[in-house]
Amino acid sequence: MLQQLLTLNLFGFFLVFARIGTAFVLLPGFSAGYVAPRMRLLMALAVSLVVTPVVAGMLPGLPATPAELSLMLLAEMTIGAFFGLMARFVVAALQVTGTIISLVSSMANAFIQDPLADQQSSVIAGFLSTLGVLLLFVTDLHHLMLRAVVDSYSLFTPGEPLMMGDMTQMVARRVADAFALGLQLASPLVVTGFAYYLGLGLLTRLMPQMPVFFVGLPIQVTIQISVLALALSGIMIVFLTRFQEGLTGFLVP
């Protein structure tokens, strides 16, 4: 191992770093705004240094022209971005879940600064996203993300043409799956909210003088928070299962 590090090919190292470094920019948790860029860079360099001797036999030779070198680095960055987005889309389903829950619980206007999405989002969406990323690291599923990036060298050989059609189709499918998963995770509160709105509408017809806003809103928020507390463990278990299934297909058996 020491001899391999001493005779390390700098071209091969930077070729590996182009893929892994780009993945670190997009992987959930590693790409969060609260992670210092220097720390993210050090982690990417460390992983690249370890991976380079392992995949050295798959790396091509030094290109003859700068144009070929630029195209090769661009291809490696595209592959790294692809695997980073595959993991990020599943986590984005929690953002969809939180937004839907906020809408059905009348808390859509309660915004906070989401450190993961790096933008203003609802309180529930920020809470679910933060909890989801925390559970990824607690359950060691971040190792699965790193392993998927490393095993990508068996699927995408450096220097070979990219399968852009398949990659584009996969990205589109994962975006659709993220929205579907977000709605499925929020389904307990969607059903509860629909039943509550239906009962409140019937009550309004029976008692037209009742101040619906002042009476119904506090009850609705209380009920939805209670349902969220009961369903939270199930939501997170389904999310972790789908996250693991989404990356297992990229691993080498």
MARVOKOL-950066 format. One line per field, with one value per residue (C-alpha): chain; x, y, z. Coordinates in steps of 0.02 Angstrom, whole numbers. Example, Ala and Ser with C-alpha at 12.3 -4.5 7.8 and 13.67 -1.06 7.14 Angstrom:
<nodes>
chaine = (A / A)
u = (615 / 684)
v = (-225 / -53)
w = (390 / 357)
</nodes>
This chain:
<nodes>
chaine = (A / A / A / A / A / A / A / A / A / A / A / A / A / A / A / A / A / A / A / A / A / A / A / A / A / A / A / A / A / A / A / A / A / A / A / A / A / A / A / A / A / A / A / A / A / A / A / A / A / A / A / A / A / A / A / A / A / A / A / A / A / A / A / A / A / A / A / A / A / A / A / A / A / A / A / A / A / A / A / A / A / A / A / A / A / A / A / A / A / A / A / A / A / A / A / A / A / A / A / A / A / A / A / A / A / A / A / A / A / A / A / A / A / A / A / A / A / A / A / A / A / A / A / A / A / A / A / A / A / A / A / A / A / A / A / A / A / A / A / A / A / A / A / A / A / A / A / A / A / A / A / A / A / A / A / A / A / A / A / A / A / A / A / A / A / A / A / A / A / A / A / A / A / A / A / A / A / A / A / A / A / A / A / A / A / A / A / A / A / A / A / A / A / A / A / A / A / A / A / A / A / A / A / A / A / A / A / A / A / A / A / A / A / A / A / A / A / A / A / A / A / A / A / A / A / A / A / A / A / A / A / A / A / A / A / A / A / A / A / A / A / A / A / A / A / A / A / A / A / A / A / A / A)
u = (0 / 141 / 231 / 70 / 48 / 229 / 211 / 38 / -8 / -60 / -165 / -260 / -281 / -358 / -467 / -535 / -552 / -656 / -789 / -783 / -763 / -916 / -1015 / -969 / -1039 / -1212 / -1220 / -1345 / -1261 / -1090 / -1159 / -1253 / -1220 / -1163 / -1019 / -863 / -802 / -625 / -688 / -785 / -631 / -522 / -645 / -654 / -464 / -446 / -572 / -493 / -321 / -384 / -485 / -354 / -239 / -393 / -459 / -289 / -306 / -468 / -399 / -350 / -184 / -146 / -237 / -133 / -220 / -293 / -463 / -470 / -416 / -554 / -686 / -626 / -633 / -805 / -868 / -803 / -886 / -1049 / -1042 / -1007 / -1152 / -1264 / -1231 / -1244 / -1414 / -1476 / -1454 / -1513 / -1678 / -1730 / -1694 / -1791 / -1944 / -1943 / -1951 / -2105 / -2178 / -2153 / -2227 / -2383 / -2403 / -2386 / -2524 / -2648 / -2609 / -2626 / -2442 / -2382 / -2341 / -2224 / -2053 / -1877 / -1705 / -1677 / -1490 / -1502 / -1598 / -1511 / -1673 / -1832 / -1947 / -2088 / -2051 / -2108 / -2010 / -1851 / -1880 / -1907 / -1758 / -1641 / -1705 / -1688 / -1506 / -1468 / -1538 / -1435 / -1276 / -1337 / -1383 / -1219 / -1311 / -1187 / -1065 / -1186 / -1176 / -987 / -985 / -1104 / -987 / -837 / -927 / -978 / -810 / -878 / -1029 / -948 / -770 / -664 / -629 / -779 / -928 / -1065 / -1236 / -1324 / -1492 / -1500 / -1436 / -1566 / -1704 / -1646 / -1642 / -1818 / -1882 / -1803 / -1880 / -2052 / -2020 / -1969 / -2136 / -2231 / -2135 / -2164 / -2352 / -2350 / -2256 / -2378 / -2532 / -2580 / -2594 / -2676 / -2814 / -2834 / -2841 / -2971 / -3081 / -3063 / -3108 / -3258 / -3321 / -3288 / -3386 / -3535 / -3524 / -3523 / -3682 / -3765 / -3704 / -3682 / -3647 / -3498 / -3329 / -3245 / -3075 / -3055 / -3129 / -3066 / -2887 / -2817 / -2901 / -2834 / -2655 / -2666 / -2736 / -2609 / -2461 / -2526 / -2545 / -2369 / -2298 / -2383 / -2332 / -2157 / -2067 / -2156 / -2118 / -1933 / -1925 / -2004 / -1887 / -1731 / -1790 / -1820 / -1654 / -1563 / -1658 / -1621 / -1433 / -1419 / -1446 / -1283 / -1178 / -1069 / -1136)
v = (0 / 121 / 81 / 114 / 282 / 330 / 288 / 366 / 431 / 613 / 608 / 457 / 539 / 696 / 592 / 499 / 662 / 737 / 603 / 586 / 772 / 813 / 679 / 757 / 923 / 843 / 696 / 727 / 781 / 809 / 947 / 1039 / 1223 / 1198 / 1085 / 1191 / 1187 / 1149 / 999 / 937 / 959 / 864 / 719 / 710 / 713 / 579 / 463 / 493 / 451 / 285 / 239 / 282 / 129 / 15 / 74 / 113 / -32 / 40 / 214 / 264 / 338 / 522 / 602 / 673 / 842 / 963 / 950 / 762 / 790 / 918 / 802 / 659 / 765 / 831 / 652 / 603 / 756 / 709 / 534 / 603 / 725 / 583 / 477 / 628 / 670 / 490 / 503 / 683 / 647 / 521 / 648 / 778 / 668 / 721 / 902 / 858 / 766 / 913 / 1035 / 929 / 906 / 1093 / 1125 / 1003 / 1061 / 1250 / 1282 / 1320 / 1500 / 1453 / 1465 / 1438 / 1433 / 1253 / 1214 / 1065 / 1145 / 1312 / 1406 / 1455 / 1306 / 1260 / 1210 / 1030 / 1011 / 1074 / 959 / 803 / 840 / 868 / 712 / 608 / 658 / 630 / 453 / 419 / 449 / 365 / 206 / 212 / 230 / 365 / 220 / 155 / 321 / 316 / 134 / 170 / 307 / 191 / 46 / 162 / 122 / -50 / 29 / 182 / 145 / 303 / 356 / 263 / 355 / 401 / 320 / 488 / 417 / 294 / 422 / 551 / 424 / 372 / 552 / 583 / 424 / 466 / 641 / 564 / 433 / 569 / 658 / 494 / 444 / 614 / 597 / 419 / 471 / 613 / 505 / 480 / 666 / 695 / 571 / 646 / 822 / 772 / 691 / 844 / 965 / 858 / 857 / 1043 / 1078 / 979 / 1067 / 1236 / 1192 / 1140 / 1293 / 1440 / 1563 / 1465 / 1555 / 1416 / 1499 / 1531 / 1364 / 1246 / 1304 / 1267 / 1096 / 1058 / 1102 / 1000 / 847 / 853 / 872 / 724 / 617 / 668 / 616 / 446 / 417 / 491 / 327 / 238 / 381 / 374 / 184 / 189 / 329 / 236 / 78 / 169 / 258 / 94 / 13 / 161 / 142 / -47 / -65 / 29 / -84 / -225 / -394)
w = (0 / 43 / -120 / -217 / -132 / -167 / -350 / -363 / -534 / -513 / -669 / -603 / -434 / -506 / -622 / -471 / -374 / -514 / -490 / -301 / -268 / -374 / -283 / -115 / -175 / -195 / -73 / 70 / 230 / 153 / 42 / 179 / 205 / 384 / 326 / 300 / 119 / 178 / 276 / 126 / 17 / 140 / 148 / -42 / -56 / 77 / -6 / -176 / -107 / -39 / -193 / -325 / -295 / -296 / -465 / -544 / -665 / -736 / -767 / -944 / -996 / -1004 / -1153 / -1294 / -1303 / -1174 / -1259 / -1229 / -1049 / -1023 / -1097 / -987 / -829 / -879 / -901 / -729 / -650 / -737 / -664 / -490 / -505 / -563 / -409 / -294 / -367 / -349 / -161 / -152 / -239 / -106 / 32 / -68 / -43 / 140 / 83 / -20 / 129 / 246 / 121 / 97 / 285 / 311 / 184 / 260 / 438 / 404 / 444 / 269 / 314 / 457 / 372 / 436 / 356 / 304 / 323 / 204 / 62 / 96 / 73 / 164 / 194 / 310 / 488 / 462 / 299 / 383 / 532 / 425 / 312 / 459 / 547 / 389 / 360 / 544 / 534 / 377 / 475 / 634 / 539 / 438 / 273 / 226 / 202 / 71 / -22 / -24 / -76 / -221 / -284 / -272 / -354 / -495 / -577 / -620 / -706 / -785 / -840 / -851 / -1029 / -1100 / -1181 / -1060 / -1068 / -1069 / -1123 / -979 / -855 / -909 / -898 / -725 / -664 / -729 / -648 / -481 / -482 / -512 / -378 / -254 / -275 / -262 / -106 / -28 / -51 / 16 / 172 / 202 / 169 / 353 / 380 / 210 / 254 / 427 / 355 / 225 / 358 / 470 / 329 / 284 / 464 / 484 / 325 / 388 / 556 / 469 / 376 / 538 / 636 / 515 / 657 / 721 / 694 / 597 / 587 / 774 / 827 / 691 / 664 / 839 / 839 / 665 / 711 / 871 / 781 / 642 / 760 / 860 / 704 / 648 / 816 / 800 / 618 / 626 / 664 / 522 / 401 / 443 / 428 / 255 / 204 / 261 / 173 / 9 / 24 / 46 / -98 / -210 / -191 / -177 / -365 / -398 / -286 / -352 / -291)
</nodes>
